Amino acid sequence: MKRIILTFLISFSSSFAITYDEVLSIAEKNATNIKLSDKDIEKVEYQIKEAYSNIYPQVALTGTYTRWDPNYISGFTPKNQYSAKIGLTQKIFDYQVLSLLQLSKQNLELQKTIKQDVIQKVKDTARRLFLTSLYYKQIMEIKQENLKYWEENFKYVEGKYKAGLLAKYDYMRASSQLQTAVSDYQLAKANYEKSIEDLKRFLMLDDITPPEGSLQKLEVPQENQDIKNNTEVKVLLSQIQTAEKQIEYQKSANYPNLSLFANYQTNNQVKFPSTTEVWKKGYNLGLSLNWNIFDGMAKDSRVLQAKTDKSKYEIQLQDKIKQVETEIKKAKIDLQALENQLKAEEENLKVAKESMRLSTERFKANIANTLEVLESQSNYLNTQLSYTSILYQYNLRIFDLMNLYGR
């Protein structure tokens, strides 16, 4: 029996423990969603390079060879015809290209804002997992303390029973309660281990040291916080700005564009009036103006679609701001209620602890029975668990408030 109990009392130990700041740092470094967000930013950067390609000169080289059927061609066409051409095109003015560049750059800002939101969500998840591991750690420690109490109680009862001072019922009751305490500790230890596994999985680590510290009451964030710091609000604001650039891009579709072209080419021909083949070489250059005057209202339709998208984002923004304001008010109401519960449980904890001490002393003085000790210890244990649970819920609401403020 003693050997089994000592085995269960083994707790996690290490030379150092992982801290809250380390968890956040590792999460930002290893989180899958952040890595995917970085890839989205990388993709947009390549799209910007593609947009810039429209203002750079375009050079093309072409060469052809044609074998003609002698029965098909006249005497002035070579049977084997060759041609080669190198051409350069440079856009001088194209407003749509400029709009595309502005749209691409704004899209890059949008992706960076989305990454901020992803980082915020990763931080929020990481600190909740860290807090959860501290919660289960504290529950395990409470159950371990409870187990030690019932172990000492069992030794005392066993000694009294062997001396013939206590009935067999008292001995059996003490043994049963010790087994229950062992089982409770096992469950608490298993829950703690699972919380560590969840934290390891999220941090993408094969092994971590147990979290540092214990469950402590967090401070309420300051009142003067700008709702626009909320990362989801920031994303919607950036989406509205991107939609504005999209509208400008669609409007520029029918603007005139001017380009410069230059070509140098050569091909073989049959010289007239003889039948001798000669090579002709030469160049041409000029300007090209393109203006799509009427496209069947296609441009106007695309502009209206872009404006509709912008209106949708504006509606979502107003809804999100109202939602954030409501969630902040609800979080503050919950925190006030939990604060009152914590104060009440602190007093209950003092009373339950003193009651347990008195009943234990009364039992050893043969004034109280085993049932009174059991009830007082059970009440003390439940009060500890209740206080820890309320403190855990209080800290979770603090994290809710921090997340709403974009912290």
Rosetta blueprint (number, residue, H / E / L):
1 M L
2 K H
3 R H
4 I H
5 I H
6 L H
7 T H
8 F H
9 L L
10 I L
11 S L
12 F L
13 S L
14 S L
15 S L
16 F L
17 A L
18 I E
19 T L
20 Y H
21 D H
22 E H
23 V H
24 L H
25 S H
26 I H
27 A H
28 E H
29 K H
30 N H
31 A L
32 T H
33 N H
34 I H
35 K H
36 L H
37 S H
38 D H
39 K H
40 D H
41 I H
42 E H
43 K H
44 V H
45 E H
46 Y H
47 Q H
48 I H
49 K H
50 E H
51 A H
52 Y H
53 S L
54 N L
55 I L
56 Y L
57 P L
58 Q E
59 V E
60 A E
61 L E
62 T E
63 G E
64 T E
65 Y E
66 T E
67 R E
68 W L
69 D L
70 P L
71 N L
72 Y L
73 I L
74 S L
75 G L
76 F L
77 T L
78 P L
79 K L
80 N E
81 Q E
82 Y E
83 S E
84 A E
85 K E
86 I E
87 G E
88 L E
89 T E
90 Q E
91 K E
92 I E
93 F E
94 D E
95 Y H
96 Q H
97 V H
98 L H
99 S H
100 L H
101 L H
102 Q H
103 L H
104 S H
105 K H
106 Q H
107 N H
108 L H
109 E H
110 L H
111 Q H
112 K H
113 T H
114 I H
115 K H
116 Q H
117 D H
118 V H
119 I H
120 Q H
121 K H
122 V H
123 K H
124 D H
125 T H
126 A H
127 R H
128 R H
129 L H
130 F H
131 L H
132 T H
133 S H
134 L H
135 Y H
136 Y H
137 K H
138 Q H
139 I H
140 M H
141 E H
142 I H
143 K H
144 Q H
145 E H
146 N H
147 L H
148 K H
149 Y H
150 W H
151 E H
152 E H
153 N H
154 F H
155 K H
156 Y H
157 V H
158 E H
159 G H
160 K H
161 Y H
162 K H
163 A L
164 G L
165 L L
166 L L
167 A L
168 K H
169 Y H
170 D H
171 Y H
172 M H
173 R H
174 A H
175 S H
176 S H
177 Q H
178 L H
179 Q H
180 T H
181 A H
182 V H
183 S H
184 D H
185 Y H
186 Q H
187 L H
188 A H
189 K H
190 A H
191 N H
192 Y H
193 E H
194 K H
195 S H
196 I H
197 E H
198 D H
199 L H
200 K H
201 R H
202 F H
203 L H
204 M L
205 L L
206 D L
207 D L
208 I L
209 T L
210 P L
211 P E
212 E L
213 G L
214 S L
215 L L
216 Q L
217 K L
218 L L
219 E L
220 V L
221 P L
222 Q L
223 E L
224 N L
225 Q L
226 D L
227 I H
228 K H
229 N H
230 N L
231 T H
232 E H
233 V H
234 K H
235 V H
236 L H
237 L H
238 S H
239 Q H
240 I H
241 Q H
242 T H
243 A H
244 E H
245 K H
246 Q H
247 I H
248 E H
249 Y H
250 Q H
251 K H
252 S H
253 A H
254 N H
255 Y L
256 P L
257 N E
258 L E
259 S E
260 L E
261 F E
262 A E
263 N E
264 Y E
265 Q E
266 T E
267 N E
268 N E
269 Q E
270 V E
271 K L
272 F L
273 P L
274 S L
275 T L
276 T L
277 E E
278 V E
279 W E
280 K E
281 K E
282 G E
283 Y E
284 N E
285 L E
286 G E
287 L E
288 S E
289 L E
290 N E
291 W L
292 N L
293 I L
294 F L
295 D L
296 G L
297 M L
298 A H
299 K H
300 D H
301 S H
302 R H
303 V H
304 L H
305 Q H
306 A H
307 K H
308 T H
309 D H
310 K H
311 S H
312 K H
313 Y H
314 E H
315 I H
316 Q H
317 L H
318 Q H
319 D H
320 K H
321 I H
322 K H
323 Q H
324 V H
325 E H
326 T H
327 E H
328 I H
329 K H
330 K H
331 A H
332 K H
333 I H
334 D H
335 L H
336 Q H
337 A H
338 L H
339 E H
340 N H
341 Q H
342 L H
343 K H
344 A H
345 E H
346 E H
347 E H
348 N H
349 L H
350 K H
351 V H
352 A H
353 K H
354 E H
355 S H
356 M H
357 R H
358 L H
359 S H
360 T H
361 E H
362 R H
363 F H
364 K H
365 A L
366 N L
367 I L
368 A L
369 N L
370 T H
371 L H
372 E H
373 V H
374 L H
375 E H
376 S H
377 Q H
378 S H
379 N H
380 Y H
381 L H
382 N H
383 T H
384 Q H
385 L H
386 S H
387 Y H
388 T H
389 S H
390 I H
391 L H
392 Y H
393 Q H
394 Y H
395 N H
396 L H
397 R H
398 I H
399 F H
400 D H
401 L H
402 M H
403 N H
404 L H
405 Y L
406 G L
407 R L
